[in-house]
Amino acid sequence: MAVLRWLDANVEKIIILVCYVVMAGIIFVEVIRRFLFNEQVAWSTTVPVYLFLWIVWLGCAYNVKIRAHLRFDELRLRLPYAGQFLCLCLDALLWIAFAVIVIVYTSEQVWLSYDNFAIVQGTDDVMQWWFYMATPFAWSVLVIRVLQNFHHDLTLFRRGEPFHLKTSIFGD
């Protein structure tokens, strides 16, 4: 159970960190090789771009988790308590609806890439679908984060406790 709690707290950060380090390492090494030795691995310009998919979409899920995504809490704070809760419910509903659309259509892209044995440009055996899988995976994680936040909001609402609405992306 402790392992699951630890994974829940850190999964996005770990994958983002690993992808970022690998991406930065590839770029660093290949820039050195290009300018000092006049050679470069053919896949060095494509793999970092594909890794960036993992960074971006898991970053999106992480920002939903910590509620640092684009929101209009300044307006919500001026609403009555029930209005604030209804806005949070609408947020959850819209996130899930949008996530379903993204997951359905990007899963089609993953399957198409998988069925056609599409490989990453400049490689012989690195499959594109491994990287395209980032989008449906991260949006599935995002749905989990939305449901976790909604459960937390529902608990606060039932207790009559104030919601933790941020009025600044820099504040707590």
N, C-alpha and C positions, 0 to 999 in steps of 0.2 A: 504494500500500500504506500509506503514511503517513497518507493521508486516511482510509482505513478504520480504522486504529488510533485516530486522533483521534476519529472518529465513535463508535467502540466505547467510548471513554473518556468521551464527553461528550453523547451523543444524549439521554439522559433529562434531564440537567441543562439543556440548551438548551431543549428543548420545555417543561419545567416553568417555566423562567424567563420565556420568552416568554408563556406562558399566564397566569402570575401577574401579570406587568406589565400585560398587556391587561386582565385581570380587575380588578386594582386601579385601573387608569386609568379604566375604565368606571364603577366604583363611585364613585370620587372625583369625577369630572366630574359625574355625575348627582346626587350628593348636593348639590353646589354649586348646580347648576341647579334642583334641587327647592326648596331653602331660599332662594335669592336671587332666582330668576326665576319661581318657582311653575310650572315646567314640567319635563317628564321624557320621555325617549324610551321608547316602549312596551316595547322589548326589553331595556332596561337591567337588569331584574330576572331575566331568563331566561338571557341569554347568559353572565353570570358563573357561574351554576350549572352550565351545560354545560361551560364551560372548566374548572371544578373537577374534572370527570370525568377530564380529561387529567392534571391535576396529581396527583390521588390515585392513579390506576392506574400512571402512570409512576413516581411516588414509590415505589410498592410494588415495581416492577421494580428500581429503583435500590437500594432497601434489601436486596433479595435479592442483588443484585450485590455490595454491600459487606458482606453478611452481618450487617445490623443489624436484621433482622426478628426476631420473637419466636422464641426458641430456648431450649433447656434445656441449655446447655453445662456448667453446674455438675455435672449428672448425668453427662454424657458424659466429663468429665475423670476421673471415678472409674472408668470402664470400662477394660478392657484395650484395647490399640491396635487389635486386630481388631474389637472391639465398637464402638469409636469410628467406625471406617470403615463398619461395617454401619449404624450410625445415620445417617451422612452419605449412604449409599446409599438408605436408607429415606426420608430427607428429599427427595432428588432425585426418587425415584419418586412420593412423595405430591404434591410440587409439580407435577410433570408431569401426573399423573392429574387433580388439581384444575383445572389450567390447561386441559386438554382439555375438561372439563365446562364451564368458564366460556366458553371460546372458542366451543364449539358453540352453546350457548344464547344468548349475546349476539350471535353472528353472525346468528342467526335474527331477533333484534330489529332489527339493522341492516338486514337485507334487507326486513323488514316495513315499516320506516320509509321505506326507499328506494322500495319498490314502491308505497307509498301517497302518495308525494310529500309527506310530513309536513314542514311548515316550523316553524321556531322561532316561538313565540308572540310577536306584536308585530312580526314582519318580513314581508316580501313574498317573499323569495327565499333565505333562509338555511335550508338543509336540516338537519333534526335528525340524520340519519344521519351527517353530518360529525362531530358530537360523540359520538354513540353508538359510532362507530368506535374511540373511545379504548379501550374495554374489550378487544375482541379484539386490537387492535394491541399494547396494553401487556402483555397476558398472553402474547402471542407473544414479545415482547421478554423477558419474565420467563422463559419456557422457555429462551431462548438463554442468559440469565444463569445459570440452574440448570445447564445443560449445561456452560458454561464453568467454573463452580465445581466440578462433578463431575469434569471433566477435570483440574483442578488438584489435587483431592483424590486422584484415582487416581494421578497422578504422584507425589505425596508418599507415598502408601501403597506404591507399587512401590519407591521409594527408601528406605523405612523412616524417613522424616523425620516429625517431629511435625506434627500438624494445627494450624492457627491458629484455635483455638477461643477466642471471646471470652467472658469471664465477666461482662462488664458492657457495657451499651449505650454507655457513655462511654469505655471502654478500647479499646486497639488489639489 
